[in-house]
Amino acid sequence: MLYIAIGTLVVLSLLIVRHILRIRTAGKEMKKVEKAALQVRIATFARLTKRYEPKYGSQNKILAMAVTNELFSDTSSDDTPSAVFLKDHRDIVEKELSNLSNDEELLRIVHITLSQEIGIRHAYGASPEQIQETFNKLKRYGSLTPAKEMTMDEFVNLVNAFYDSNKSE
């Protein structure tokens, strides 16, 4: 009887340790995704800022931020300058979002990043409907491109290359 109790405790302890290790690994993976997603947002903003400067002049940065936020469905605050710009100039932002359909590299990395972020968004309280709306928005603007599944290392390498090619000097 004592051996059965000890055996049961050992098995339960091993299961608990395995579960704790899975949680720690998942946390590390989430941090990698969060860091990579931030890099994609920064590189997207830099890319769009350069693209919009000739046409929009001094408004290029605020427009680039509004388009980037809308592209990633980042609408955390209604009083930020980009949110105010979006509210006042939705037509311009929507036009520029539609114009992104020609930028396959950007749309591919955005789609892959959003796909990787699904777990994080859900962990931070996003409903399945909110997550689906993000992809529906991309589809509405003609910006949803096919994205293949990839390992975390492939994703991080792709993000690093995108970031390096687009970051501001």
Buried (B, 14 or more C-beta within 10 A) or exposed (E): EEEEEEEEEEEEEEEEEEEEEEEEEEEEBBEBBEEBBEBBBBBBBBBBBBBBBEEBEEBBBBBBBBBBBBBBBBEEEEEBEBBEBBEEBEEBBBEBBEBBBEBEEBBBBBBBBBBBBBBBBEEEEBEEEEBEBBBEBBEEBBBBBEBEEBEEEEBBEBBEEBBEEBEEE
